[in-house]
Amino acid sequence: MLWLCLRLPALPLDALGAKSSAGMLALRHNNIIVMANDAAQQAGIAAGMSASSAMSLCSALELRPRDLQAEQQCLENIALWAYRFSGDVCLCPPNAVLLELSASLRLFKNLARLYRKFISAFRRRGLRVQLGIAHTPLAAELLSHQNISPAKLVNAAGLLHQDELNKALQALSISLLPLAPKTLNTLREMGMRTLGNIQDLPRAELERRFGKDIATALAKLQGEQTDIRPKFAPPDTFNGQRHFDGGLHSKQQLRFPISALLSELEHYLRLRQCLNRDLQWEFHYLDGSKEAWSLNLSQRHFDRRSLIELVMLRLEPLSLQGAVETLSLRCEQFIGNEQHSEQLFDTANSSKQQEKTAQVLDKLRLRLGSQRCHQFSLQDAHLPELNWILHDAHTASQTPSKHKLKPPAMQATAPNSADLLRPNWLCHPPEAISETADGLFWQGKLHLLQGPERFDGQWWQQRQTRDYYIARHQHGALCWVFKDCLNRRWFLHGFFG
């Protein structure tokens, strides 16, 4: 087993995007300073002092309340990112994540390559991280406080240098052990300062003096007792965030962080084997105001490039109210991935064609408005005018058909129905045709060319019996006409393109 601990020592500031703030900033909780940024530390502000003392020391200090919820969300985002490298990921509140690397080393070939991926990812996010690597979860968790380079403890193949690992563990302060404060104070009074001092003592005597907790901690540290940690599972909703010092002032500047958040969403969807139906964005401006806007999707596959273009298209009519300090993305609506089998001969109704259609529909809805975009879909009905139904384009594209309906040409009762022609446009309702001794007239004379084709159905409601013909108008247009066999009247039902 090989465990890696990722510790974020500045998580309270990172969660608020305020670590590298130019001004002096400190976070308080219960009127006590929890953490200060670099500028405030240089002014003498330190964790543990009261808020009043800090303000008296530096009047220009900005105090903000600690946001525990934002810290938890940030920690879960790190765990979600780490989940792509290992199936065994555990949260270690308040500021660490554990993952088991044995299987990952087989995938990435060596530890150095995996280590570079970790470091580059945290640098891109502007996060400071401390690493700890060991053979047990607790040992990795404790060593992360010392931030010892993994290269000193593990070789490229992932094998631990046992002597170096033991030296690093023995040098750890006893204050890092998960023990009660009273027990730690007693150990310090006895002159025990490092973990090595405790390990030299008889385990049975330690347990008799201090209870089972110290014996359990040492056993888990050495791998003598199983250290069971609750595994992290991807959350039901996606939350991503990007913070910008000084703010972004134009929409084009937002393109790169939008792409980065969509990339994180892509990994999240891959882990959960699902597809999102919405993008809920929120701008946090420097003056403290917020602006939320959303984008509904109908695509059946995640395509980050096309989504970027859709988001930028959605941004076109919006006006930024100021400098954007934080950009957040949230997704709550998901559907399962549609599995498609590849065919030797692709058809017009292939998944690729459907995806292109969905992308065009999304763009049209953004340009024209959702209330102006509609889509026809096939309906299982016998009469031609009932074969089609008009849906909202977004709703129709999201609702998969349970049955593959045949087009009207395949629903006819004629023997060679696949070879029969059907018009491109239908008249709804059908137009009445005048019948005289000279023939049929509808804004001109009609000449029957082909037919009849009998439609007989709807007996369970109101029976319809029709004989359909293809006719030529005197102006040259091809028409689809029928004779109602029940009332002996003629009607124009459509035009051929």
C-alpha positions as CSV (number, residue, x, y, z in Angstrom):
1,M,0.0,0.0,0.0
2,L,1.2,3.5,-0.8
3,W,-0.8,6.5,0.6
4,L,-0.4,10.1,-0.4
5,C,-1.7,13.0,1.6
6,L,-2.5,16.3,0.0
7,R,-2.6,19.1,2.6
8,L,-3.7,22.6,1.9
9,P,-2.3,24.7,4.8
10,A,-3.9,27.9,3.5
11,L,-7.3,26.4,2.8
12,P,-9.3,29.1,4.7
13,L,-7.8,31.8,2.5
14,D,-7.8,29.6,-0.7
15,A,-11.5,28.9,-0.2
16,L,-12.2,32.7,-0.3
17,G,-9.7,33.3,-3.1
18,A,-8.0,35.8,-0.8
19,K,-4.5,34.2,-0.2
20,S,-2.7,36.5,-2.6
21,S,-4.8,39.6,-2.0
22,A,-2.7,42.8,-2.3
23,G,-4.2,44.3,0.9
24,M,-3.8,43.1,4.5
25,L,-6.5,40.5,5.2
26,A,-7.2,38.2,8.1
27,L,-9.9,35.7,8.8
28,R,-11.6,35.5,12.1
29,H,-13.8,32.9,13.9
30,N,-15.4,33.6,17.3
31,N,-13.5,36.9,17.4
32,I,-10.1,35.1,17.1
33,I,-7.8,35.4,14.1
34,V,-7.6,32.1,12.3
35,M,-5.3,33.0,9.4
36,A,-3.7,36.0,7.8
37,N,-2.4,36.5,4.3
38,D,1.3,37.4,3.6
39,A,0.8,41.2,3.8
40,A,-0.9,40.9,7.1
41,Q,1.7,38.6,8.5
42,Q,4.4,41.0,7.6
43,A,2.5,43.6,9.7
44,G,2.6,41.3,12.7
45,I,-0.8,39.7,12.5
46,A,-0.7,36.1,13.6
47,A,-3.2,33.3,14.2
48,G,-4.5,33.1,17.7
49,M,-4.6,36.8,18.6
50,S,-7.9,38.5,19.2
51,A,-9.6,40.5,16.5
52,S,-9.4,43.7,18.6
53,S,-5.7,43.3,19.1
54,A,-5.1,42.7,15.4
55,M,-7.1,45.9,14.6
56,S,-5.1,47.9,17.1
57,L,-1.9,46.6,15.7
58,C,-2.9,47.5,12.1
59,S,-5.8,49.8,11.4
60,A,-5.8,49.1,7.7
61,L,-6.4,45.4,8.3
62,E,-9.5,43.9,6.6
63,L,-11.3,41.3,8.7
64,R,-13.5,38.7,7.1
65,P,-15.4,35.9,8.8
66,R,-14.1,32.4,8.2
67,D,-16.4,30.4,5.7
68,L,-16.4,26.8,6.8
69,Q,-18.9,25.8,4.1
70,A,-16.6,27.3,1.4
71,E,-13.7,25.4,2.9
72,Q,-15.6,22.1,2.8
73,Q,-16.6,22.7,-0.8
74,C,-13.0,23.5,-1.8
75,L,-11.8,20.4,-0.1
76,E,-14.4,18.3,-1.9
77,N,-13.4,19.8,-5.2
78,I,-9.8,18.7,-4.5
79,A,-11.0,15.2,-3.6
80,L,-13.1,15.1,-6.8
81,W,-10.0,16.1,-8.8
82,A,-7.9,13.5,-7.1
83,Y,-10.6,10.9,-7.8
84,R,-9.4,10.6,-11.4
85,F,-6.1,9.2,-10.2
86,S,-7.3,6.8,-7.5
87,G,-10.5,5.0,-6.6
88,D,-9.6,5.2,-2.9
89,V,-9.9,8.8,-1.9
90,C,-10.7,10.0,1.7
91,L,-11.4,13.4,3.2
92,C,-9.2,14.4,6.2
93,P,-10.8,17.5,7.6
94,P,-10.1,20.3,8.0
95,N,-7.6,20.6,5.2
96,A,-6.3,17.4,3.8
97,V,-7.2,14.6,1.3
98,L,-5.8,11.1,1.2
99,L,-5.5,8.8,-1.8
100,E,-4.1,5.3,-2.3
101,L,-1.6,5.2,-5.2
102,S,-0.8,1.5,-5.8
103,A,-3.1,1.1,-8.8
104,S,-2.3,4.6,-10.1
105,L,1.4,3.8,-10.3
106,R,0.6,0.9,-12.6
107,L,-1.4,3.3,-14.8
108,F,1.1,6.2,-14.9
109,K,4.2,3.9,-15.0
110,N,6.2,5.8,-12.3
111,L,5.8,8.1,-9.3
112,A,7.7,11.0,-10.8
113,R,5.2,11.3,-13.7
114,L,2.3,11.2,-11.2
115,Y,4.0,13.7,-8.9
116,R,4.4,16.2,-11.8
117,K,0.7,16.0,-12.6
118,F,-0.2,16.8,-8.9
119,I,2.2,19.7,-8.7
120,S,1.2,21.3,-12.0
121,A,-2.5,21.0,-11.2
122,F,-2.1,22.8,-7.9
123,R,0.1,25.5,-9.5
124,R,-2.5,26.2,-12.2
125,R,-5.1,26.7,-9.4
126,G,-2.8,28.9,-7.4
127,L,-3.0,26.6,-4.4
128,R,-0.2,25.8,-2.0
129,V,0.0,22.1,-1.2
130,Q,2.1,20.0,1.2
131,L,2.6,16.3,0.4
132,G,3.1,13.3,2.6
133,I,3.7,9.8,1.4
134,A,3.9,6.6,3.5
135,H,2.7,3.0,3.8
136,T,-0.3,3.9,6.1
137,P,-2.9,6.6,5.9
138,L,-2.0,8.0,9.3
139,A,1.7,8.1,8.6
140,A,1.1,10.0,5.3
141,E,-1.2,12.4,7.1
142,L,1.4,13.2,9.7
143,L,4.3,13.5,7.3
144,S,2.3,16.0,5.2
145,H,2.9,18.5,7.9
146,Q,6.6,18.3,7.3
147,N,6.2,18.5,3.5
148,I,9.0,16.0,2.8
149,S,9.7,15.5,-0.9
150,P,8.3,12.0,-2.0
151,A,11.6,11.4,-3.9
152,K,13.4,11.1,-0.5
153,L,11.0,8.4,0.7
154,V,10.0,6.5,-2.4
155,N,11.8,5.4,-5.5
156,A,10.4,5.8,-9.1
157,A,8.8,2.3,-9.0
158,G,6.8,3.2,-5.8
159,L,8.9,1.2,-3.3
160,L,9.4,2.9,0.0
161,H,12.9,3.6,1.4
162,Q,12.1,2.1,4.8
163,D,15.1,3.6,6.7
164,E,14.4,7.1,5.4
165,L,10.7,6.7,6.2
166,N,11.4,5.6,9.8
167,K,13.8,8.5,10.3
168,A,11.1,11.0,9.1
169,L,8.5,9.5,11.3
170,Q,10.7,9.5,14.4
171,A,11.4,13.2,13.9
172,L,7.7,14.2,13.9
173,S,6.4,16.2,16.9
174,I,4.1,14.3,19.2
175,S,1.7,17.3,19.0
176,L,0.7,15.9,15.5
177,L,-0.7,12.6,17.0
178,P,-4.5,12.3,17.3
179,L,-4.5,12.3,21.1
180,A,-6.3,14.2,23.7
181,P,-4.7,17.6,24.7
182,K,-4.3,16.3,28.3
183,T,-2.3,13.3,27.1
184,L,-0.1,15.4,24.9
185,N,0.7,17.8,27.8
186,T,1.6,14.9,30.1
187,L,3.9,13.4,27.5
188,R,5.6,16.8,27.0
189,E,6.1,17.2,30.7
190,M,7.8,13.8,30.7
191,G,10.3,15.1,28.2
192,M,8.7,13.4,25.2
193,R,9.0,15.8,22.2
194,T,9.2,13.5,19.1
195,L,7.5,10.4,17.9
196,G,10.8,8.5,18.2
197,N,10.8,9.2,22.0
198,I,7.4,7.4,22.3
199,Q,8.3,4.5,20.0
200,D,11.2,3.6,22.3
201,L,8.9,3.0,25.2
202,P,7.1,-0.3,25.8
203,R,3.7,-0.3,24.2
204,A,2.0,-2.1,27.1
205,E,3.3,0.5,29.6
206,L,2.1,3.4,27.4
207,E,-1.4,1.8,27.2
208,R,-1.6,1.2,30.9
209,R,-0.6,4.8,31.7
210,F,-2.4,6.7,28.9
211,G,-5.2,4.4,27.8
212,K,-5.9,2.6,24.5
213,D,-5.9,5.7,22.3
214,I,-2.1,6.0,22.2
215,A,-1.6,2.3,21.5
216,T,-4.2,2.4,18.7
217,A,-2.5,5.5,17.1
218,L,0.9,3.9,17.1
219,A,-0.5,0.6,15.7
220,K,-2.2,2.4,12.9
221,L,0.9,4.5,12.3
222,Q,3.0,1.3,11.8
223,G,0.3,-0.6,9.9
224,E,-0.2,-3.1,12.7
225,Q,-3.9,-2.2,12.8
226,T,-6.3,-1.5,10.0
227,D,-7.0,2.2,9.6
228,I,-10.4,2.3,8.0
229,R,-11.4,5.7,6.5
230,P,-14.7,6.6,4.9
231,K,-14.3,6.7,1.1
232,F,-15.1,9.9,-0.8
233,A,-17.8,9.6,-3.4
234,P,-18.6,12.3,-6.1
235,P,-21.4,14.6,-4.9
236,D,-24.8,14.6,-6.6
237,T,-24.2,18.2,-7.8
238,F,-21.2,19.8,-9.4
239,N,-19.8,23.0,-8.0
240,G,-16.7,24.8,-9.5
241,Q,-15.2,28.2,-8.8
242,R,-12.5,30.5,-10.0
243,H,-11.3,33.6,-8.2
244,F,-9.5,36.6,-9.9
245,D,-7.4,39.1,-7.9
246,G,-8.4,42.6,-9.0
247,G,-11.3,41.2,-11.1
248,L,-11.8,40.6,-14.8
249,H,-13.3,43.5,-16.8
250,S,-14.2,41.9,-20.2
251,K,-16.1,38.9,-21.5
252,Q,-13.1,37.7,-23.5
253,Q,-11.0,37.5,-20.3
254,L,-13.6,35.1,-18.9
255,R,-13.1,32.6,-21.8
256,F,-10.1,30.9,-20.2
257,P,-11.7,30.3,-16.7
258,I,-14.9,29.2,-18.4
259,S,-13.0,26.6,-20.3
260,A,-11.2,25.5,-17.1
261,L,-14.5,25.0,-15.2
262,L,-16.0,23.1,-18.1
263,S,-12.9,20.9,-18.1
264,E,-13.5,20.1,-14.4
265,L,-17.2,19.4,-15.2
266,E,-16.1,17.0,-18.0
267,H,-14.1,15.0,-15.5
268,Y,-17.0,15.0,-13.0
269,L,-19.4,13.7,-15.7
270,R,-16.9,11.0,-16.7
271,L,-16.7,9.8,-13.1
272,R,-20.4,9.6,-12.6
273,Q,-21.1,8.3,-16.1
274,C,-23.8,10.9,-16.7
275,L,-24.5,14.1,-18.8
276,N,-25.6,17.5,-17.5
277,R,-28.7,19.3,-18.8
278,D,-27.9,22.8,-17.4
279,L,-25.1,25.2,-16.7
280,Q,-25.8,27.6,-13.8
281,W,-23.3,30.4,-13.8
282,E,-22.8,33.2,-11.2
283,F,-20.7,36.3,-11.3
284,H,-19.4,37.8,-8.0
285,Y,-18.4,41.4,-8.6
286,L,-15.8,43.4,-6.6
287,D,-18.5,45.5,-5.0
288,G,-20.1,42.5,-3.5
289,S,-23.0,42.2,-5.9
290,K,-23.9,38.9,-7.7
291,E,-25.4,38.1,-11.1
292,A,-26.8,34.7,-11.9
293,W,-27.6,33.3,-15.4
294,S,-28.2,29.8,-16.7
295,L,-27.9,27.9,-19.9
296,N,-30.1,24.8,-20.7
297,L,-28.5,22.1,-22.9
298,S,-29.9,19.5,-25.3
299,Q,-26.6,17.9,-26.4
300,R,-26.3,14.1,-26.0
301,H,-22.5,14.1,-25.6
302,F,-20.2,16.4,-23.7
303,D,-18.2,18.6,-26.2
304,R,-16.2,21.2,-24.3
305,R,-15.3,23.2,-27.4
306,S,-18.9,23.6,-28.5
307,L,-20.0,24.4,-25.0
308,I,-17.5,27.2,-24.7
309,E,-18.9,28.7,-27.9
310,L,-22.5,28.4,-26.5
311,V,-21.5,30.0,-23.3
312,M,-19.8,32.9,-25.0
313,L,-22.8,33.3,-27.3
314,R,-25.0,33.4,-24.2
315,L,-22.8,36.1,-22.8
316,E,-23.1,38.4,-25.8
317,P,-26.4,40.2,-24.8
318,L,-25.2,40.5,-21.1
319,S,-23.4,43.5,-19.8
320,L,-21.0,43.1,-17.0
321,Q,-21.9,45.2,-14.0
322,G,-18.3,45.7,-13.0
323,A,-15.1,43.7,-12.5
324,V,-15.8,40.0,-12.0
325,E,-14.0,38.8,-8.8
326,T,-15.3,35.2,-8.8
327,L,-16.9,33.0,-11.4
328,S,-18.8,29.9,-10.2
329,L,-20.5,27.1,-12.0
330,R,-23.1,24.8,-10.7
331,C,-24.9,21.8,-12.3
332,E,-27.9,20.1,-10.8
333,Q,-29.7,18.3,-13.6
334,F,-28.2,15.1,-15.0
335,I,-29.3,12.2,-17.2
336,G,-27.6,8.9,-17.8
337,N,-25.2,8.6,-20.7
338,E,-26.7,7.1,-23.9
339,Q,-24.8,4.1,-25.1
340,H,-24.5,3.8,-28.9
341,S,-23.3,0.8,-30.8
342,E,-21.0,1.6,-33.7
343,Q,-22.2,0.5,-37.2
344,L,-20.2,-0.4,-40.2
345,F,-22.3,1.9,-42.4
346,D,-23.2,5.1,-40.8
347,T,-26.7,6.6,-41.5
348,A,-28.2,10.1,-41.5
349,N,-29.7,9.3,-38.1
350,S,-26.4,8.4,-36.5
351,S,-25.4,9.8,-33.1
352,K,-22.9,12.2,-34.7
353,Q,-25.7,13.7,-36.8
354,Q,-28.0,13.9,-33.8
355,E,-25.3,15.7,-31.9
356,K,-24.8,18.3,-34.6
357,T,-28.5,18.8,-34.7
358,A,-28.6,19.4,-30.9
359,Q,-25.7,21.9,-31.2
360,V,-27.6,23.8,-33.9
361,L,-30.8,23.9,-31.8
362,D,-28.9,25.2,-28.8
363,K,-27.4,28.0,-30.9
364,L,-30.8,28.9,-32.4
365,R,-32.4,29.0,-29.0
366,L,-29.8,31.4,-27.8
367,R,-30.1,33.6,-30.9
368,L,-33.9,33.6,-31.2
369,G,-35.2,32.7,-27.8
370,S,-36.5,29.4,-26.5
371,Q,-40.1,30.4,-27.1
372,R,-39.5,30.8,-30.8
373,C,-37.8,27.5,-31.5
374,H,-39.9,24.4,-32.1
375,Q,-39.3,21.0,-33.5
376,F,-41.5,18.4,-35.2
377,S,-41.3,14.8,-34.0
378,L,-43.0,11.7,-35.3
379,Q,-46.2,10.5,-33.8
380,D,-47.6,7.0,-33.9
381,A,-50.8,7.7,-35.9
382,H,-52.3,6.5,-39.1
383,L,-53.5,9.8,-40.7
384,P,-50.8,11.9,-42.3
385,E,-51.8,15.1,-40.4
386,L,-51.5,13.3,-37.1
387,N,-48.1,11.7,-37.9
388,W,-46.3,14.9,-36.6
389,I,-46.5,16.8,-33.4
390,L,-44.9,20.2,-32.6
391,H,-42.7,20.3,-29.5
392,D,-40.5,22.9,-27.8
393,A,-37.1,22.3,-29.3
394,H,-35.4,21.9,-26.0
395,T,-38.0,19.5,-24.6
396,A,-38.2,17.4,-27.7
397,S,-34.4,17.1,-27.9
398,Q,-34.2,15.9,-24.3
399,T,-37.0,13.3,-24.6
400,P,-35.6,10.1,-26.1
401,S,-38.1,8.2,-28.2
402,K,-39.0,4.8,-26.7
403,H,-40.0,3.5,-30.1
404,K,-38.4,4.1,-33.4
405,L,-41.4,5.3,-35.5
406,K,-41.4,4.7,-39.2
407,P,-41.9,7.7,-41.4
408,P,-45.3,8.2,-42.9
409,A,-44.1,6.5,-46.2
410,M,-43.6,3.3,-44.2
411,Q,-46.9,3.4,-42.4
412,A,-49.1,3.2,-45.5
413,T,-51.0,0.0,-46.1
414,A,-49.9,-0.3,-49.8
415,P,-47.7,-3.3,-50.7
416,N,-44.7,-1.2,-51.8
417,S,-45.2,1.6,-49.3
418,A,-41.4,2.2,-49.0
419,D,-41.4,3.4,-52.7
420,L,-44.4,5.8,-52.3
421,L,-43.8,9.5,-52.3
422,R,-44.8,11.9,-49.5
423,P,-45.0,15.7,-49.7
424,N,-42.5,18.0,-48.0
425,W,-45.3,20.4,-46.8
426,L,-48.7,19.5,-45.4
427,C,-51.7,21.8,-45.4
428,H,-53.3,21.9,-41.9
429,P,-56.2,21.7,-42.1
430,P,-56.6,20.3,-45.7
431,E,-57.8,22.8,-48.3
432,A,-61.2,22.1,-50.0
433,I,-61.0,21.5,-53.8
434,S,-63.8,22.3,-56.1
435,E,-65.1,19.5,-58.4
436,T,-66.8,20.4,-61.6
437,A,-67.6,18.7,-64.9
438,D,-64.2,20.0,-66.2
439,G,-62.3,18.4,-63.4
440,L,-60.7,19.5,-60.1
441,F,-59.9,23.2,-59.3
442,W,-57.8,24.8,-56.5
443,Q,-56.5,28.2,-57.6
444,G,-56.2,26.6,-60.9
445,K,-56.8,23.2,-62.6
446,L,-55.5,20.0,-61.1
447,H,-54.5,16.9,-63.2
448,L,-54.3,13.6,-61.4
449,L,-51.0,11.7,-62.2
450,Q,-50.9,8.8,-59.8
451,G,-53.1,7.0,-57.4
452,P,-55.2,6.1,-55.6
453,E,-53.7,5.0,-52.3
454,R,-56.2,4.0,-49.7
455,F,-56.1,5.2,-46.1
456,D,-58.7,3.6,-43.9
457,G,-58.6,4.0,-40.1
458,Q,-59.6,5.9,-37.0
459,W,-62.6,3.5,-36.7
460,W,-62.4,3.7,-32.9
461,Q,-63.0,7.4,-33.0
462,Q,-64.5,8.7,-36.2
463,R,-63.7,6.6,-39.2
464,Q,-61.7,8.2,-42.0
465,T,-61.5,6.6,-45.5
466,R,-59.4,8.5,-48.1
467,D,-58.0,7.8,-51.5
468,Y,-54.8,9.8,-52.1
469,Y,-53.5,10.9,-55.5
470,I,-50.5,12.8,-56.8
471,A,-51.7,15.7,-59.0
472,R,-50.1,18.4,-61.1
473,H,-51.2,22.0,-60.7
474,Q,-51.6,24.0,-63.9
475,H,-48.7,26.1,-62.8
476,G,-46.5,23.0,-62.6
477,A,-46.5,22.3,-58.8
478,L,-46.9,18.7,-57.7
479,C,-49.7,18.3,-55.1
480,W,-51.0,15.6,-52.8
481,V,-54.8,15.4,-52.9
482,F,-57.3,13.0,-51.5
483,K,-61.0,12.2,-51.9
484,D,-63.0,11.6,-48.7
485,C,-64.8,8.4,-49.6
486,L,-67.4,9.0,-46.9
487,N,-68.7,12.4,-48.0
488,R,-67.4,12.3,-51.6
489,R,-65.4,15.6,-51.3
490,W,-61.9,16.4,-52.5
491,F,-59.1,18.1,-50.5
492,L,-55.6,19.4,-51.1
493,H,-53.3,18.0,-48.4
494,G,-49.8,19.0,-49.4
495,F,-47.1,20.0,-51.8
496,F,-44.0,18.2,-53.0
497,G,-40.7,20.1,-53.0
